[in-house]
Amino acid sequence: WENICGVIIDRLNHLNKPKKILVIEYYQGVHHEEILNNLRQLIQFQNFISTADLFLPEKKILELTYPDVTDDRIFGFMTRLNMIDFFDPEAFSLAEGKLEKIDHGTILIYGCGASLLASEPDLLVYMDMARWEIQLRMRRNEICNLGISNKEEHFELQYKRGFFVDWRVCDRLKKKLMHEWDYILDTNVTDQPKMLSGNAFRAGLRAAVTRPFSIIPYFDPGPWGGQWMKEKLGLDKNSEN
């Protein structure tokens, strides 16, 4: 964290302007306490905006996402929602006004959708997460879904919401931002963050698609096949279909 924040501070110090905007956008599933504790200790900023404070009330988010999540234990619908839909319009507008009025100092905007609040930041850092690590954290009751407090909710329900809603929303924003990243941060291993410049990351992707590659397979037992699915669909146990 010391080295990572040192690089960020150095970049900010080289900006010859009175007002500097640092945006830290992240994927659902990061450990906020670890990240914020280190940012606050190691980076001096005069203003702080957390996008979590700008989200719709939890009840509204549950209503908004219900058509996609449904009441079914397994099945749902791939959401068409975008990150901006999760924000309270009035709170978001007030934050935009506050940001515009600040004329000096370093401003840290942190959270999902932080890049929407400042479309042209001086420095954009993206904190990414692996889907498998997100699932492990869900099983350990360490993280919440997007915009709601549900750490203690059963893993299947958290995973389902992530699969049909959170990850679709985060992916859409991530794809739009990828070409703008100054740095990408990997925080999959607690207290062992790794940072790469956006240019290096994009160069790696360009190289990867020019040659064969193989993903690592894994098996995670679940209700997507086998006897449970036959019973769910009302198929005969001896059916070959």
Number of C-alpha atoms within 10 A of each C-alpha: 16 11 12 16 16 13 14 17 15 10 12 17 11 8 12 8 11 9 13 22 21 24 26 23 25 22 23 25 26 24 16 11 9 13 16 12 10 15 17 12 10 16 15 13 15 11 14 14 18 16 22 17 15 20 24 21 14 14 10 15 18 14 11 15 19 16 13 19 24 14 11 9 11 14 12 18 15 17 19 12 16 17 19 16 13 23 21 16 14 11 15 19 14 12 18 14 11 11 18 10 9 13 11 13 15 20 21 24 24 21 22 26 27 23 23 16 19 17 10 13 19 17 19 25 24 25 24 18 18 14 17 10 15 21 18 14 19 25 18 12 16 15 23 20 20 25 23 16 11 16 17 14 16 12 17 16 18 22 21 19 24 24 18 19 24 25 21 18 25 19 15 14 20 19 10 9 14 15 12 16 19 18 22 23 19 17 21 21 11 11 12 9 15 15 19 15 14 20 14 13 18 14 11 11 10 11 10 11 9 8 7 6 8 5 5 5 5 6 5 5 7 10 13 10 9 10 12 12 13 16 11 9 8 9 13 11 11 7 7 6 7
